[in-house]
Amino acid sequence: MIDLRSDTVTRPTELMRETMAAAEVGDDVYGEDPTVNRLESLAAEMLGKEAALFVSSGTQSNLLALMSHCQRGDEYIVGQLAHTYKYEAGGAAVLGSIQPQPLEFGANGSLDLEKVAAAIKPDDFHFAKTRLFCLENTQGGKVLPLSYLSDAADLARDYGLAFHLDGARVFNAAVKLETDVQTITRSFDSVSVCLSKGLGAPVGSVLCGSRSFIETARRWRKMVGGGMRQAGILAAAGIMALEKNVERLRVDHENAALLASGLKEIPSIDVEPFSAETNMVFTTLEPKRAVAMAVDLGKKGIIVSPEGRNRLVTHLDVTAEDIQKVLETIRSFLT
């Protein structure tokens, strides 16, 4: 099967499975799992932070970050379509009593900094206290410019806000910009990174920040049921993902560009601007036809979502040959 729904569908390679099976383990809640400790040290070093925390998912990582930065009744500024607001079940509000202040993303995935500044509440008991500014990189596959990140960091400092990055795919951004990932992350107080997307691990994310911040997050992790015991089996895959699979993200970007280029030549399907900056291609098609196409592709071993506005995602289980098959199949269906 060629599955283009998400890069979360990647499966561990045989070598990764062997590495997991051979992992040295201990009780991580006691801090005694050597493989987890090694993963956390590696992640902190790579992201340029003092410490890191291995967690079960990106959703949990972002939740711990928000709850560590904010108190009950505080507020965070975030994008209207950001995962930390829209796609993580409202955890910050439900579990943290933290109020979101969502703003519309620009076409390039950024938040207008003038609008961010205008949304910051004055010190008045009528309002929630604005404590945190969140960005997402990549956002819908789009890479935030380094100059924008610098200006956003200046704004956060000027207003005394903590600054969090949902960097689920931040390594995709670094590969696209041909820069070290620390160039992107250095201005943030905390960064969440998914190991289970393009990097190819089966489970897990890491949350990185200062030592005191991570200690607070560790307490919250325990409270929300995220303490894992012999988690080194999973951490071993995360280590391999960080050491072996970052540079190969470039292949996913090349395959996305190949897919976007081919789709643009097919009548009746539109490829959105900013597609294939990294590993995502966004298309629009008449909804009923999109459903029919998804069914037709499924019969031929290609899985896509049955939606009029669709996201096609390349990853380590998709080859350039697979892309050619996808293009031929879509072209056959639509023409």
Phi and psi restraints in degrees (value plus and minus 20) as a CYANA .aco file:
   2 ILE   PHI    -126.9   -86.9
   2 ILE   PSI      87.7   127.7
   3 ASP   PHI    -126.2   -86.2
   3 ASP   PSI      92.3   132.3
   4 LEU   PHI    -127.0   -87.0
   4 LEU   PSI      -8.5    31.5
   5 ARG   PHI     -88.0   -48.0
   5 ARG   PSI     -57.4   -17.4
   6 SER   PHI    -185.9  -145.9
   6 SER   PSI     141.6   181.6
   7 ASP   PHI    -104.7   -64.7
   7 ASP   PSI     -16.9    23.1
   8 THR   PHI     -97.0   -57.0
   8 THR   PSI     -29.8    10.2
   9 VAL   PHI    -107.2   -67.2
   9 VAL   PSI     -19.4    20.6
  10 THR   PHI     -79.5   -39.5
  10 THR   PSI     128.3   168.3
  11 ARG   PHI    -136.1   -96.1
  11 ARG   PSI     123.8   163.8
  12 PRO   PHI     -83.4   -43.4
  12 PRO   PSI     120.7   160.7
  13 THR   PHI     -90.6   -50.6
  13 THR   PSI     147.3   187.3
  14 GLU   PHI     -79.6   -39.6
  14 GLU   PSI     -60.1   -20.1
  15 LEU   PHI     -84.1   -44.1
  15 LEU   PSI     -59.3   -19.3
  16 MET   PHI     -85.6   -45.6
  16 MET   PSI     -60.4   -20.4
  17 ARG   PHI     -82.3   -42.3
  17 ARG   PSI     -61.5   -21.5
  18 GLU   PHI     -84.5   -44.5
  18 GLU   PSI     -60.0   -20.0
  19 THR   PHI     -84.1   -44.1
  19 THR   PSI     -61.6   -21.6
  20 MET   PHI     -82.6   -42.6
  20 MET   PSI     -64.3   -24.3
  21 ALA   PHI     -83.6   -43.6
  21 ALA   PSI     -50.5   -10.5
  22 ALA   PHI    -113.2   -73.2
  22 ALA   PSI     -17.0    23.0
  23 ALA   PHI     -85.1   -45.1
  23 ALA   PSI     118.2   158.2
  24 GLU   PHI     -96.9   -56.9
  24 GLU   PSI     112.7   152.7
  25 VAL   PHI    -149.8  -109.8
  25 VAL   PSI     143.7   183.7
  26 GLY   PHI    -178.2  -138.2
  26 GLY   PSI    -187.9  -147.9
  27 ASP   PHI    -111.8   -71.8
  27 ASP   PSI      87.6   127.6
  28 ASP   PHI     -89.3   -49.3
  28 ASP   PSI     -48.1    -8.1
  29 VAL   PHI     -83.3   -43.3
  29 VAL   PSI     -51.0   -11.0
  30 TYR   PHI    -103.5   -63.5
  30 TYR   PSI     -22.8    17.2
  31 GLY   PHI      56.7    96.7
  31 GLY   PSI       2.6    42.6
  32 GLU   PHI    -130.8   -90.8
  32 GLU   PSI      -7.1    32.9
  33 ASP   PHI    -112.5   -72.5
  33 ASP   PSI      89.1   129.1
  34 PRO   PHI     -85.0   -45.0
  34 PRO   PSI     -50.7   -10.7
  35 THR   PHI     -94.8   -54.8
  35 THR   PSI     -58.8   -18.8
  36 VAL   PHI     -82.3   -42.3
  36 VAL   PSI     -65.3   -25.3
  37 ASN   PHI     -80.3   -40.3
  37 ASN   PSI     -58.3   -18.3
  38 ARG   PHI     -87.8   -47.8
  38 ARG   PSI     -61.0   -21.0
  39 LEU   PHI     -81.4   -41.4
  39 LEU   PSI     -65.0   -25.0
  40 GLU   PHI     -84.5   -44.5
  40 GLU   PSI     -59.6   -19.6
  41 SER   PHI     -85.3   -45.3
  41 SER   PSI     -62.4   -22.4
  42 LEU   PHI     -83.0   -43.0
  42 LEU   PSI     -66.7   -26.7
  43 ALA   PHI     -82.4   -42.4
  43 ALA   PSI     -64.7   -24.7
  44 ALA   PHI     -80.2   -40.2
  44 ALA   PSI     -63.1   -23.1
  45 GLU   PHI     -84.0   -44.0
  45 GLU   PSI     -65.2   -25.2
  46 MET   PHI     -85.9   -45.9
  46 MET   PSI     -57.5   -17.5
  47 LEU   PHI    -108.0   -68.0
  47 LEU   PSI     -25.2    14.8
  48 GLY   PHI      55.4    95.4
  48 GLY   PSI      14.2    54.2
  49 LYS   PHI    -140.6  -100.6
  49 LYS   PSI     146.3   186.3
  50 GLU   PHI     -92.9   -52.9
  50 GLU   PSI     -54.4   -14.4
  51 ALA   PHI    -171.8  -131.8
  51 ALA   PSI     147.2   187.2
  52 ALA   PHI    -166.3  -126.3
  52 ALA   PSI     141.5   181.5
  53 LEU   PHI    -154.3  -114.3
  53 LEU   PSI     106.0   146.0
  54 PHE   PHI    -104.1   -64.1
  54 PHE   PSI     106.7   146.7
  55 VAL   PHI    -151.5  -111.5
  55 VAL   PSI     150.7   190.7
  56 SER   PHI     -94.7   -54.7
  56 SER   PSI     -47.2    -7.2
  57 SER   PHI    -178.7  -138.7
  57 SER   PSI     145.8   185.8
  58 GLY   PHI     -86.1   -46.1
  58 GLY   PSI     -54.7   -14.7
  59 THR   PHI     -81.2   -41.2
  59 THR   PSI     -66.3   -26.3
  60 GLN   PHI     -85.7   -45.7
  60 GLN   PSI     -59.0   -19.0
  61 SER   PHI     -80.9   -40.9
  61 SER   PSI     -67.8   -27.8
  62 ASN   PHI     -84.8   -44.8
  62 ASN   PSI     -60.0   -20.0
  63 LEU   PHI     -80.6   -40.6
  63 LEU   PSI     -65.9   -25.9
  64 LEU   PHI     -82.1   -42.1
  64 LEU   PSI     -58.1   -18.1
  65 ALA   PHI     -83.3   -43.3
  65 ALA   PSI     -67.7   -27.7
  66 LEU   PHI     -83.6   -43.6
  66 LEU   PSI     -61.5   -21.5
  67 MET   PHI     -93.2   -53.2
  67 MET   PSI     -43.4    -3.4
  68 SER   PHI    -101.5   -61.5
  68 SER   PSI     -51.7   -11.7
  69 HIS   PHI    -102.6   -62.6
  69 HIS   PSI     -50.3   -10.3
  70 CYS   PHI    -138.4   -98.4
  70 CYS   PSI     132.8   172.8
  71 GLN   PHI    -121.3   -81.3
  71 GLN   PSI     149.8   189.8
  72 ARG   PHI     -78.3   -38.3
  72 ARG   PSI     114.9   154.9
  73 GLY   PHI      67.9   107.9
  73 GLY   PSI     -24.3    15.7
  74 ASP   PHI    -102.0   -62.0
  74 ASP   PSI     155.1   195.1
  75 GLU   PHI    -154.7  -114.7
  75 GLU   PSI     127.0   167.0
  76 TYR   PHI    -144.3  -104.3
  76 TYR   PSI     121.7   161.7
  77 ILE   PHI    -115.2   -75.2
  77 ILE   PSI     112.8   152.8
  78 VAL   PHI    -175.3  -135.3
  78 VAL   PSI     140.4   180.4
  79 GLY   PHI     -94.3   -54.3
  79 GLY   PSI     125.8   165.8
  80 GLN   PHI     -78.2   -38.2
  80 GLN   PSI     -52.9   -12.9
  81 LEU   PHI    -127.3   -87.3
  81 LEU   PSI      -5.2    34.8
  82 ALA   PHI     -92.2   -52.2
  82 ALA   PSI     128.2   168.2
  83 HIS   PHI     -80.6   -40.6
  83 HIS   PSI     -59.0   -19.0
  84 THR   PHI     -86.8   -46.8
  84 THR   PSI     -32.9     7.1
  85 TYR   PHI    -129.7   -89.7
  85 TYR   PSI     -72.9   -32.9
  86 LYS   PHI    -113.2   -73.2
  86 LYS   PSI     -54.4   -14.4
  87 TYR   PHI    -131.5   -91.5
  87 TYR   PSI      -5.4    34.6
  88 GLU   PHI    -144.6  -104.6
  88 GLU   PSI      15.7    55.7
  89 ALA   PHI      42.0    82.0
  89 ALA   PSI       0.4    40.4
  90 GLY   PHI      47.5    87.5
  90 GLY   PSI       6.6    46.6
  91 GLY   PHI     -78.6   -38.6
  91 GLY   PSI     -59.6   -19.6
  92 ALA   PHI     -81.7   -41.7
  92 ALA   PSI     -60.7   -20.7
  93 ALA   PHI     -93.8   -53.8
  93 ALA   PSI     -64.1   -24.1
  94 VAL   PHI     -92.2   -52.2
  94 VAL   PSI     -67.0   -27.0
  95 LEU   PHI    -115.6   -75.6
  95 LEU   PSI     -47.2    -7.2
  96 GLY   PHI    -126.6   -86.6
  96 GLY   PSI     -27.8    12.2
  97 SER   PHI      33.9    73.9
  97 SER   PSI      18.3    58.3
  98 ILE   PHI    -126.4   -86.4
  98 ILE   PSI     108.3   148.3
  99 GLN   PHI    -106.4   -66.4
  99 GLN   PSI     107.0   147.0
 100 PRO   PHI    -103.6   -63.6
 100 PRO   PSI     125.8   165.8
 101 GLN   PHI    -140.6  -100.6
 101 GLN   PSI      69.7   109.7
 102 PRO   PHI     -99.4   -59.4
 102 PRO   PSI     124.1   164.1
 103 LEU   PHI    -148.6  -108.6
 103 LEU   PSI     135.2   175.2
 104 GLU   PHI     -91.7   -51.7
 104 GLU   PSI     115.9   155.9
 105 PHE   PHI     -92.1   -52.1
 105 PHE   PSI     128.3   168.3
 106 GLY   PHI     -96.9   -56.9
 106 GLY   PSI     152.9   192.9
 107 ALA   PHI     -80.6   -40.6
 107 ALA   PSI     -46.9    -6.9
 108 ASN   PHI    -115.5   -75.5
 108 ASN   PSI     -10.1    29.9
 109 GLY   PHI      68.2   108.2
 109 GLY   PSI     -13.5    26.5
 110 SER   PHI    -117.4   -77.4
 110 SER   PSI     144.2   184.2
 111 LEU   PHI    -125.0   -85.0
 111 LEU   PSI     112.2   152.2
 112 ASP   PHI     -80.4   -40.4
 112 ASP   PSI      98.2   138.2
 113 LEU   PHI     -89.0   -49.0
 113 LEU   PSI     -47.0    -7.0
 114 GLU   PHI     -86.7   -46.7
 114 GLU   PSI     -58.7   -18.7
 115 LYS   PHI     -90.4   -50.4
 115 LYS   PSI     -54.5   -14.5
 116 VAL   PHI     -81.8   -41.8
 116 VAL   PSI     -67.9   -27.9
 117 ALA   PHI     -81.1   -41.1
 117 ALA   PSI     -60.5   -20.5
 118 ALA   PHI     -87.4   -47.4
 118 ALA   PSI     -45.3    -5.3
 119 ALA   PHI    -102.8   -62.8
 119 ALA   PSI     -33.6     6.4
 120 ILE   PHI     -90.1   -50.1
 120 ILE   PSI     106.1   146.1
 121 LYS   PHI     -97.3   -57.3
 121 LYS   PSI     125.3   165.3
 122 PRO   PHI     -90.4   -50.4
 122 PRO   PSI     143.3   183.3
 123 ASP   PHI     -96.6   -56.6
 123 ASP   PSI      66.4   106.4
 124 ASP   PHI    -165.5  -125.5
 124 ASP   PSI     113.0   153.0
 125 PHE   PHI     -87.5   -47.5
 125 PHE   PSI     -26.4    13.6
 126 HIS   PHI     -91.6   -51.6
 126 HIS   PSI     -41.7    -1.7
 127 PHE   PHI    -135.9   -95.9
 127 PHE   PSI     134.0   174.0
 128 ALA   PHI     -84.3   -44.3
 128 ALA   PSI     131.4   171.4
 129 LYS   PHI    -104.0   -64.0
 129 LYS   PSI     102.0   142.0
 130 THR   PHI     -95.4   -55.4
 130 THR   PSI      95.9   135.9
 131 ARG   PHI    -136.0   -96.0
 131 ARG   PSI     -45.2    -5.2
 132 LEU   PHI    -162.4  -122.4
 132 LEU   PSI     121.8   161.8
 133 PHE   PHI    -139.6   -99.6
 133 PHE   PSI     103.0   143.0
 134 CYS   PHI    -134.5   -94.5
 134 CYS   PSI     116.0   156.0
 135 LEU   PHI    -143.4  -103.4
 135 LEU   PSI     146.4   186.4
 136 GLU   PHI    -152.4  -112.4
 136 GLU   PSI     109.0   149.0
 137 ASN   PHI    -169.1  -129.1
 137 ASN   PSI      91.5   131.5
 138 THR   PHI     -99.1   -59.1
 138 THR   PSI     138.7   178.7
 139 GLN   PHI    -138.6   -98.6
 139 GLN   PSI      93.2   133.2
 140 GLY   PHI      38.1    78.1
 140 GLY   PSI      14.0    54.0
 141 GLY   PHI      60.7   100.7
 141 GLY   PSI     -22.2    17.8
 142 LYS   PHI    -114.1   -74.1
 142 LYS   PSI     123.6   163.6
 143 VAL   PHI    -120.8   -80.8
 143 VAL   PSI     108.1   148.1
 144 LEU   PHI     -96.6   -56.6
 144 LEU   PSI     112.5   152.5
 145 PRO   PHI     -83.5   -43.5
 145 PRO   PSI     127.7   167.7
 146 LEU   PHI     -82.9   -42.9
 146 LEU   PSI     -56.4   -16.4
 147 SER   PHI     -84.1   -44.1
 147 SER   PSI     -57.3   -17.3
 148 TYR   PHI     -85.5   -45.5
 148 TYR   PSI     -63.0   -23.0
 149 LEU   PHI     -81.3   -41.3
 149 LEU   PSI     -57.8   -17.8
 150 SER   PHI     -84.6   -44.6
 150 SER   PSI     -64.1   -24.1
 151 ASP   PHI     -85.5   -45.5
 151 ASP   PSI     -58.6   -18.6
 152 ALA   PHI     -85.5   -45.5
 152 ALA   PSI     -59.6   -19.6
 153 ALA   PHI     -84.6   -44.6
 153 ALA   PSI     -60.1   -20.1
 154 ASP   PHI     -81.1   -41.1
 154 ASP   PSI     -62.4   -22.4
 155 LEU   PHI     -81.7   -41.7
 155 LEU   PSI     -65.8   -25.8
 156 ALA   PHI     -79.3   -39.3
 156 ALA   PSI     -63.8   -23.8
 157 ARG   PHI     -85.7   -45.7
 157 ARG   PSI     -63.5   -23.5
 158 ASP   PHI     -80.1   -40.1
 158 ASP   PSI     -54.0   -14.0
 159 TYR   PHI    -120.6   -80.6
 159 TYR   PSI     -15.0    25.0
 160 GLY   PHI      49.0    89.0
 160 GLY   PSI      11.9    51.9
 161 LEU   PHI    -117.7   -77.7
 161 LEU   PSI     125.0   165.0
 162 ALA   PHI     -90.8   -50.8
 162 ALA   PSI     137.8   177.8
 163 PHE   PHI    -153.2  -113.2
 163 PHE   PSI      92.5   132.5
 164 HIS   PHI    -135.8   -95.8
 164 HIS   PSI     119.9   159.9
 165 LEU   PHI    -133.5   -93.5
 165 LEU   PSI      99.5   139.5
 166 ASP   PHI     -99.2   -59.2
 166 ASP   PSI      72.9   112.9
 167 GLY   PHI    -123.2   -83.2
 167 GLY   PSI      25.4    65.4
 168 ALA   PHI     -68.8   -28.8
 168 ALA   PSI     -61.2   -21.2
 169 ARG   PHI    -140.1  -100.1
 169 ARG   PSI      17.9    57.9
 170 VAL   PHI     -85.3   -45.3
 170 VAL   PSI     -47.6    -7.6
 171 PHE   PHI     -90.2   -50.2
 171 PHE   PSI     -50.5   -10.5
 172 ASN   PHI     -80.6   -40.6
 172 ASN   PSI     -61.5   -21.5
 173 ALA   PHI     -84.0   -44.0
 173 ALA   PSI     -63.2   -23.2
 174 ALA   PHI     -84.1   -44.1
 174 ALA   PSI     -61.8   -21.8
 175 VAL   PHI     -84.7   -44.7
 175 VAL   PSI     -61.3   -21.3
 176 LYS   PHI     -82.4   -42.4
 176 LYS   PSI     -62.3   -22.3
 177 LEU   PHI    -102.0   -62.0
 177 LEU   PSI     -25.7    14.3
 178 GLU   PHI      34.1    74.1
 178 GLU   PSI      30.7    70.7
 179 THR   PHI    -158.3  -118.3
 179 THR   PSI     142.1   182.1
 180 ASP   PHI     -87.6   -47.6
 180 ASP   PSI     121.9   161.9
 181 VAL   PHI     -80.4   -40.4
 181 VAL   PSI     -47.2    -7.2
 182 GLN   PHI     -85.1   -45.1
 182 GLN   PSI     -44.4    -4.4
 183 THR   PHI     -80.5   -40.5
 183 THR   PSI     -52.4   -12.4
 184 ILE   PHI    -103.8   -63.8
 184 ILE   PSI     -61.4   -21.4
 185 THR   PHI    -109.9   -69.9
 185 THR   PSI     -35.2     4.8
 186 ARG   PHI     -80.9   -40.9
 186 ARG   PSI     -49.1    -9.1
 187 SER   PHI    -103.8   -63.8
 187 SER   PSI     -27.2    12.8
 188 PHE   PHI    -113.7   -73.7
 188 PHE   PSI     125.5   165.5
 189 ASP   PHI     -95.5   -55.5
 189 ASP   PSI     -49.4    -9.4
 190 SER   PHI    -168.7  -128.7
 190 SER   PSI     130.9   170.9
 191 VAL   PHI    -160.5  -120.5
 191 VAL   PSI     112.6   152.6
 192 SER   PHI    -126.9   -86.9
 192 SER   PSI     112.1   152.1
 193 VAL   PHI    -150.0  -110.0
 193 VAL   PSI     109.7   149.7
 194 CYS   PHI    -106.5   -66.5
 194 CYS   PSI     113.6   153.6
 195 LEU   PHI    -113.7   -73.7
 195 LEU   PSI     -35.2     4.8
 196 SER   PHI    -121.3   -81.3
 196 SER   PSI      -5.7    34.3
 197 LYS   PHI    -125.1   -85.1
 197 LYS   PSI    -139.2   -99.2
 198 GLY   PHI     -82.5   -42.5
 198 GLY   PSI     -41.6    -1.6
 199 LEU   PHI     -96.1   -56.1
 199 LEU   PSI     -36.0     4.0
 200 GLY   PHI      71.3   111.3
 200 GLY   PSI     -17.2    22.8
 201 ALA   PHI     -94.3   -54.3
 201 ALA   PSI     133.6   173.6
 202 PRO   PHI     -95.9   -55.9
 202 PRO   PSI     -46.0    -6.0
 203 VAL   PHI    -171.8  -131.8
 203 VAL   PSI     124.2   164.2
 204 GLY   PHI      93.8   133.8
 204 GLY   PSI     134.9   174.9
 205 SER   PHI    -158.7  -118.7
 205 SER   PSI     145.9   185.9
 206 VAL   PHI    -144.9  -104.9
 206 VAL   PSI     118.9   158.9
 207 LEU   PHI    -128.8   -88.8
 207 LEU   PSI     106.9   146.9
 208 CYS   PHI    -139.9   -99.9
 208 CYS   PSI     124.6   164.6
 209 GLY   PHI    -199.2  -159.2
 209 GLY   PSI    -180.4  -140.4
 210 SER   PHI     -89.7   -49.7
 210 SER   PSI     143.4   183.4
 211 ARG   PHI     -81.9   -41.9
 211 ARG   PSI     -63.0   -23.0
 212 SER   PHI     -88.0   -48.0
 212 SER   PSI     -57.4   -17.4
 213 PHE   PHI     -82.5   -42.5
 213 PHE   PSI     -64.2   -24.2
 214 ILE   PHI     -87.9   -47.9
 214 ILE   PSI     -53.8   -13.8
 215 GLU   PHI     -84.1   -44.1
 215 GLU   PSI     -60.1   -20.1
 216 THR   PHI     -83.5   -43.5
 216 THR   PSI     -64.4   -24.4
 217 ALA   PHI     -83.1   -43.1
 217 ALA   PSI     -55.6   -15.6
 218 ARG   PHI     -83.4   -43.4
 218 ARG   PSI     -59.4   -19.4
 219 ARG   PHI     -84.2   -44.2
 219 ARG   PSI     -63.9   -23.9
 220 TRP   PHI     -84.3   -44.3
 220 TRP   PSI     -57.2   -17.2
 221 ARG   PHI     -79.2   -39.2
 221 ARG   PSI     -63.6   -23.6
 222 LYS   PHI     -81.8   -41.8
 222 LYS   PSI     -61.9   -21.9
 223 MET   PHI     -85.7   -45.7
 223 MET   PSI     -55.5   -15.5
 224 VAL   PHI    -112.3   -72.3
 224 VAL   PSI      -6.3    33.7
 225 GLY   PHI      62.7   102.7
 225 GLY   PSI       2.9    42.9
 226 GLY   PHI    -117.8   -77.8
 226 GLY   PSI     -15.5    24.5
 227 GLY   PHI     -89.1   -49.1
 227 GLY   PSI     104.8   144.8
 228 MET   PHI    -133.9   -93.9
 228 MET   PSI     126.4   166.4
 229 ARG   PHI    -108.2   -68.2
 229 ARG   PSI    -121.9   -81.9
 230 GLN   PHI     -98.9   -58.9
 230 GLN   PSI      46.4    86.4
 231 ALA   PHI    -103.8   -63.8
 231 ALA   PSI     -19.7    20.3
 232 GLY   PHI     -79.5   -39.5
 232 GLY   PSI     -46.9    -6.9
 233 ILE   PHI     -79.3   -39.3
 233 ILE   PSI     -59.3   -19.3
 234 LEU   PHI    -100.3   -60.3
 234 LEU   PSI     -58.7   -18.7
 235 ALA   PHI     -83.1   -43.1
 235 ALA   PSI     -52.4   -12.4
 236 ALA   PHI     -79.8   -39.8
 236 ALA   PSI     -59.1   -19.1
 237 ALA   PHI     -86.2   -46.2
 237 ALA   PSI     -57.5   -17.5
 238 GLY   PHI     -84.1   -44.1
 238 GLY   PSI     -59.8   -19.8
 239 ILE   PHI     -82.1   -42.1
 239 ILE   PSI     -66.2   -26.2
 240 MET   PHI     -83.0   -43.0
 240 MET   PSI     -58.4   -18.4
 241 ALA   PHI     -81.3   -41.3
 241 ALA   PSI     -63.9   -23.9
 242 LEU   PHI     -92.1   -52.1
 242 LEU   PSI     -54.4   -14.4
 243 GLU   PHI    -103.5   -63.5
 243 GLU   PSI     -50.1   -10.1
 244 LYS   PHI    -133.1   -93.1
 244 LYS   PSI     -43.5    -3.5
 245 ASN   PHI    -132.4   -92.4
 245 ASN   PSI     -12.1    27.9
 246 VAL   PHI     -94.4   -54.4
 246 VAL   PSI     -74.1   -34.1
 247 GLU   PHI     -85.1   -45.1
 247 GLU   PSI     -48.4    -8.4
 248 ARG   PHI     -92.1   -52.1
 248 ARG   PSI     -28.0    12.0
 249 LEU   PHI     -78.7   -38.7
 249 LEU   PSI     -45.5    -5.5
 250 ARG   PHI     -78.5   -38.5
 250 ARG   PSI     -55.1   -15.1
 251 VAL   PHI     -84.7   -44.7
 251 VAL   PSI     -61.2   -21.2
 252 ASP   PHI     -81.2   -41.2
 252 ASP   PSI     -60.2   -20.2
 253 HIS   PHI     -84.5   -44.5
 253 HIS   PSI     -61.8   -21.8
 254 GLU   PHI     -84.1   -44.1
 254 GLU   PSI     -59.9   -19.9
 255 ASN   PHI     -88.2   -48.2
 255 ASN   PSI     -55.7   -15.7
 256 ALA   PHI     -85.3   -45.3
 256 ALA   PSI     -61.5   -21.5
 257 ALA   PHI     -83.2   -43.2
 257 ALA   PSI     -60.1   -20.1
 258 LEU   PHI     -82.1   -42.1
 258 LEU   PSI     -62.3   -22.3
 259 LEU   PHI     -85.0   -45.0
 259 LEU   PSI     -66.4   -26.4
 260 ALA   PHI     -82.1   -42.1
 260 ALA   PSI     -63.7   -23.7
 261 SER   PHI     -81.4   -41.4
 261 SER   PSI     -63.3   -23.3
 262 GLY   PHI     -88.3   -48.3
 262 GLY   PSI     -58.7   -18.7
 263 LEU   PHI     -86.4   -46.4
 263 LEU   PSI     -52.3   -12.3
 264 LYS   PHI     -84.3   -44.3
 264 LYS   PSI     -39.8     0.2
 265 GLU   PHI    -109.6   -69.6
 265 GLU   PSI     -22.8    17.2
 266 ILE   PHI    -120.2   -80.2
 266 ILE   PSI     105.3   145.3
 267 PRO   PHI     -83.5   -43.5
 267 PRO   PSI     132.5   172.5
 268 SER   PHI      56.2    96.2
 268 SER   PSI     -22.1    17.9
 269 ILE   PHI    -140.7  -100.7
 269 ILE   PSI     111.8   151.8
 270 ASP   PHI    -125.2   -85.2
 270 ASP   PSI     116.3   156.3
 271 VAL   PHI    -122.3   -82.3
 271 VAL   PSI     104.5   144.5
 272 GLU   PHI     -93.4   -53.4
 272 GLU   PSI     131.0   171.0
 273 PRO   PHI     -78.4   -38.4
 273 PRO   PSI     134.2   174.2
 274 PHE   PHI      53.2    93.2
 274 PHE   PSI     -19.5    20.5
 275 SER   PHI     -84.2   -44.2
 275 SER   PSI     128.0   168.0
 276 ALA   PHI      44.5    84.5
 276 ALA   PSI       2.5    42.5
 277 GLU   PHI     -82.4   -42.4
 277 GLU   PSI     -58.7   -18.7
 278 THR   PHI    -146.3  -106.3
 278 THR   PSI    -130.2   -90.2
 279 ASN   PHI    -134.6   -94.6
 279 ASN   PSI       2.2    42.2
 280 MET   PHI    -147.2  -107.2
 280 MET   PSI     119.1   159.1
 281 VAL   PHI    -144.4  -104.4
 281 VAL   PSI     107.4   147.4
 282 PHE   PHI    -128.0   -88.0
 282 PHE   PSI     110.2   150.2
 283 THR   PHI    -146.5  -106.5
 283 THR   PSI     137.7   177.7
 284 THR   PHI    -147.3  -107.3
 284 THR   PSI     119.2   159.2
 285 LEU   PHI    -170.3  -130.3
 285 LEU   PSI     129.5   169.5
 286 GLU   PHI     -72.7   -32.7
 286 GLU   PSI     108.5   148.5
 287 PRO   PHI     -72.1   -32.1
 287 PRO   PSI     -67.7   -27.7
 288 LYS   PHI     -84.2   -44.2
 288 LYS   PSI     -56.8   -16.8
 289 ARG   PHI     -89.1   -49.1
 289 ARG   PSI     -53.4   -13.4
 290 ALA   PHI     -84.4   -44.4
 290 ALA   PSI     -60.5   -20.5
 291 VAL   PHI     -83.7   -43.7
 291 VAL   PSI     -65.6   -25.6
 292 ALA   PHI     -83.2   -43.2
 292 ALA   PSI     -59.3   -19.3
 293 MET   PHI     -85.9   -45.9
 293 MET   PSI     -60.4   -20.4
 294 ALA   PHI     -81.0   -41.0
 294 ALA   PSI     -60.0   -20.0
 295 VAL   PHI     -84.5   -44.5
 295 VAL   PSI     -65.2   -25.2
 296 ASP   PHI     -83.5   -43.5
 296 ASP   PSI     -64.8   -24.8
 297 LEU   PHI     -83.9   -43.9
 297 LEU   PSI     -58.7   -18.7
 298 GLY   PHI     -80.3   -40.3
 298 GLY   PSI     -56.5   -16.5
 299 LYS   PHI     -86.5   -46.5
 299 LYS   PSI     -39.7     0.3
 300 LYS   PHI    -128.9   -88.9
 300 LYS   PSI      -2.6    37.4
 301 GLY   PHI      65.3   105.3
 301 GLY   PSI       0.9    40.9
 302 ILE   PHI    -144.2  -104.2
 302 ILE   PSI     104.4   144.4
 303 ILE   PHI    -125.9   -85.9
 303 ILE   PSI     101.2   141.2
 304 VAL   PHI    -154.7  -114.7
 304 VAL   PSI     140.7   180.7
 305 SER   PHI     -95.7   -55.7
 305 SER   PSI     122.0   162.0
 306 PRO   PHI    -104.9   -64.9
 306 PRO   PSI      43.0    83.0
 307 GLU   PHI    -147.0  -107.0
 307 GLU   PSI     127.6   167.6
 308 GLY   PHI     -83.0   -43.0
 308 GLY   PSI     -65.8   -25.8
 309 ARG   PHI    -119.4   -79.4
 309 ARG   PSI      94.9   134.9
 310 ASN   PHI    -141.3  -101.3
 310 ASN   PSI     128.1   168.1
 311 ARG   PHI    -131.8   -91.8
 311 ARG   PSI     102.5   142.5
 312 LEU   PHI    -130.1   -90.1
 312 LEU   PSI     103.9   143.9
 313 VAL   PHI    -141.1  -101.1
 313 VAL   PSI     107.6   147.6
 314 THR   PHI    -112.6   -72.6
 314 THR   PSI     134.1   174.1
 315 HIS   PHI    -182.4  -142.4
 315 HIS   PSI    -194.9  -154.9
 316 LEU   PHI     -90.3   -50.3
 316 LEU   PSI     -33.0     7.0
 317 ASP   PHI    -114.2   -74.2
 317 ASP   PSI     -12.6    27.4
 318 VAL   PHI    -138.2   -98.2
 318 VAL   PSI     106.2   146.2
 319 THR   PHI    -124.4   -84.4
 319 THR   PSI     149.4   189.4
 320 ALA   PHI     -82.0   -42.0
 320 ALA   PSI     -54.6   -14.6
 321 GLU   PHI     -84.6   -44.6
 321 GLU   PSI     -58.8   -18.8
 322 ASP   PHI     -81.1   -41.1
 322 ASP   PSI     -60.8   -20.8
 323 ILE   PHI     -81.5   -41.5
 323 ILE   PSI     -61.7   -21.7
 324 GLN   PHI     -82.4   -42.4
 324 GLN   PSI     -60.1   -20.1
 325 LYS   PHI     -84.0   -44.0
 325 LYS   PSI     -62.5   -22.5
 326 VAL   PHI     -80.4   -40.4
 326 VAL   PSI     -66.6   -26.6
 327 LEU   PHI     -82.6   -42.6
 327 LEU   PSI     -64.2   -24.2
 328 GLU   PHI     -82.6   -42.6
 328 GLU   PSI     -59.2   -19.2
 329 THR   PHI     -90.7   -50.7
 329 THR   PSI     -62.6   -22.6
 330 ILE   PHI     -86.3   -46.3
 330 ILE   PSI     -62.6   -22.6
 331 ARG   PHI     -81.1   -41.1
 331 ARG   PSI     -62.1   -22.1
 332 SER   PHI     -83.2   -43.2
 332 SER   PSI     -61.4   -21.4
 333 PHE   PHI     -88.5   -48.5
 333 PHE   PSI     -64.0   -24.0
 334 LEU   PHI    -101.6   -61.6
 334 LEU   PSI     -40.3    -0.3
